[in-house]
Amino acid sequence: MAKHCVVSLSGGMDSSTLLLRALKEYDTVTGISFDYGQKHRVELERAQQLIDYVNSNPMRVFHPDHTGDRFEELYSKVNYRQIKLDGLADLLDSALVEGGEDVPEGHYENDNMKETVVPNRNKIFASIVQAVALSVANRTGETCDIALGIHAGDHAVYPDCRQEFRDADDAAFRIGNWDADRVGYFTPYLDTDKFGILQDGEKLCEILGIDFDEVYKRTNTSYKPYPSGNSDYKSASSVERIEAFIALGRKDPVQYEDETGEVDYEVARASVEKVLADYSA
């Protein structure tokens, strides 16, 4: 029996690592991204770039055969879709969507980070991903998992990242659909943080035989990217990403920028180290 998976792929660091994990663990992978009028739409470009990269590079994937032994095979291509939710941004109140207030800077624990909440975003996304996963299960007559990049570092500022929300959402899905028991969840990062996810990404790149920098330069975590597509290093999402790269001891391969223009990674790193020191003081 084949193993099927639908990945909710934002184009950020966490879900991109999750895609690699799914490629290792599953026989077929479908990737879904959403265009909901976010200011950081560059994440959608990066998601497509990552899909193009993994689909054009053979990878080492190991699956057990019927005897229990393991063998090597080349992985099939990811089935990828970007879902456009046209007109939604004008109706939403959030700093993350076009027309919203400026995205705040600083540490995620600051109170003003609530401005980055997009009302009911994960519920909107979940409904579509659940529908796709159930459709895969029904068409194949097999089970299908939904892969989510949620992790222990997801912040209390986002209510729709909490376990009680997920439990209630899953209950509604199962009440509202026939054969919903064919759909499960794959959440490998529940007990780790962004650093742990990046560690897994480093390991997965080695296992799959793909280049770490080529993967992660095709991701975007910045909520305040510049028109060039380069990342800022002051928004909370960027601070958290750079903190993970500092902990891993690797240079972040994305290009950073500020009001002076493009800057070296070391400039971004120094800025984040100061933010972290000020927060800890």
N, C-alpha and C positions, 0 to 999 in steps of 0.2 A: 504494500500500500504506500502510495506516494505521500509525502508531507508537504502541505500547502501553507502559505503564509501571505498575509497582506500587511505591508509596512506603511505606517503613517510617517511620511518623509517630509519634514519641513524644509530641509536644506541646511539645517544647523548641524553643529558638531555631534550632538547626542543621537539624533535620528539617523545621521549618516553612518555613525559607528554601528547603530542597530541594524542598518541595511547590511553591513559586512557580516555581522553575527548571523543574520537571517540567511545570507548566502551560504554560510558554512553549515547551518543546521537544517535547511529545508531544501526540498527538491524543486519546488516552484515558488517564485517570489513575485508578488505584485506590489508596486510602489504607488502611493497616492499622495499628491501634494495639493494644497489649496491656495487659490488666489482670492483673498477676501478684501483686497484693497489695502493691504499692509504697506506702510512706508518702506519697509525693508524688503521690497519685492526682489531685490538682488538674490535673496535666498532661493527663489524659484529658478533663477538662472543657474545658480550653483548646483541645485538639485539635478537639473537637466544635464549639466556638465559632468556631474559625478556618475549619473546613469550612463551617459555616453562613454565615459572612461571604463566603467566596470563591464559594460556590454562589448567593448572592443578589445578587452584584455583577457585572455584565457586565465582562469584561476584554478588553483589546486583545491579541490573539494573532495572530502573523504566521506563515503557513506558505507554502512555495513551491507554486505551481501547476505544471501539467504543462509550461509553457513556461519555467519557471525564474524567472518573476517572482514578486514577493511581494504578498500581498493580506491585507486585514484581515478578521477574522471574530470572532464572539463565541464564547468557549470554553464547551464543554458542562460539565455538573456533574461533580464528583468523586464516584466511587462509593466510599463510606467504610464501614468496619466496625471495631468494637472487639471484639477477641477476648478472652473471659474465660477465664483459666486458674484456675478455682476450686480452692481447696484447696492451691495450690502454695506459698503464703507460709509455711505452717506447717512445710513440709518443707525450707525453704531457710535457710542460715546467712548472713545479710548484714544490715548496719546499714540497708539501704535498704528492707527489707520489714517489714510489721507484725509486732511481737513481737521484732524485732532490737534490738541495742544502739543507743545514741544515735548519730546521724550526726555524725562529727567535723567540727570547724571548722578553717579555716586554708587554706594553699596546697595545691594538688594534689600538689606534689612531696613533701609530708610523708609519712613512712612510714605513719602511721595511716590514710591514705586507702585503704589496701588493705581496710579494713573496709567500704568502699562497693562492693566487688565482689560481684555476684550470680552464684553459680556457674553457668557454662554458659549464661548468659542469652542471649547473641547466637546461640548454636547453636540454642536452643529457638525463638527468633524466626525465625532464618534458615530452618529447616525448613518453617515455615508459609508464610512469604513466598515461598519457592521453589515450594511446592506451588501457591499461588495464581497466580504468574506463569506456571508451566507450564500450568496450566488455562486461563488467558487465551490463551496461545499456541495451545493445542490447539483451543479453541473457535473462534478466529478464523482458524486456519490461517496465522497470521503470527507474527512474533517478538514477544517481550515482554522489556523490561528491568526489572531490580530496581534501584530507586534507593536508595542508602544515603548518609547524611550524614557518613560517616567523614571525618576530616580530619587534617592533619599535626600538629595540636595534641592529638589523642587520646593519652592518657597511657600510659606503660609499665605503670602500675598495673593497667591493664585488658588482660589477655592476649588476650581475644577481640576486641580492636580491632586486633590486629597483622595485618600482611599475610600472614604464614605461616599464621595461623589461617584467614583468608579463603580462601587458596589450597587448603588441605587440605579445608575445608568444601565448597568448590565442586567439588573432585575427587570427594568422596563423593556429592554430589548428582548428578553426571553418570554415575557408575557405577551409581547406584541407580534411574535413571529412563530410560524410553524418550524419545527426541526432546528430551532436555535441551539439545541444541545450539540449540534455538529460544529459549532464555533467555540473556540477556546481563546486563551490569551497567552502571549509570550512576552514577559516583562523581566528580562535578565538583569536589569540594573536597579531593581527596587531597593536593594540593600547597599548601594554604593553611591558615590557622588560623581561630579564631573571629572575629577582626577581619575577615579576608578574607571570611568567610561573611556577616557583617553588612553589609559593603560591597556584596556582591552583592545582598543583600536590598534595600538602599536603591535600587540600580539597577533591580532587577526590579519594585519597586513603581511606579517611574516608568514603566517600559516597559508594564506591565500596566494602568496607570491606577487603581491602588488606593492607599489611604492607609497610609503606613509605620507610624504610631502605632496605627492600628486593627488592623493585622496583628500587631504585636509585643506589644501589650497582651493579645493572645489566645495568648500563649505562657507557659510556665513552665519555668524552669531550676533553681529552688531545690529542693534535696534536703531542706530543712527548712521547708516552708511552714507558716504558722500556720493554725489552724482556720478563720480568716476567708477563707483562700485567698490571702492576701497572702504575698509572698516574704520570706524572711530575706535578710540581706546578708553573712552570715559563713561559711556553708558554702562549700566550695571551688567548687562549681558556680556559685554566685551571684557569688563573687569573680571568676571567669573571665568571666562574662557582663558584669558591670559594667565590667571592664577593657576589654572590646571596645567598649562604648558610650563610655567615656572616649576611647579611641583614635579613634573615629568622630566625636567631638565633638557627640554628640546625647544628649538626656535619655532615659533608659530609661522607657517609658510604663507599665511595671508598677508596682503599689503595693508599697512595702516597709514592713516592720514589724519592731519589736524588742520587748523586754520592757516598754517604756513605751507601746507602741501604734503606730499608723501614723506613719511618718516621711517627710520629704521626701527626694527622690532625692539631694539634696546631702549629707544625712547619710550615706546609704549610700555615696555616692561617696567622701567623706572617709575613711570607715572602710576602704574597699578600697585607697585610695591609701596609707594607713598600712601595711596588710598587705603591699603590693607593695614599699614602701620598706624595711620590716623584712626581707623575704625577700631583697632585693637587697644588703642591708648585709653 
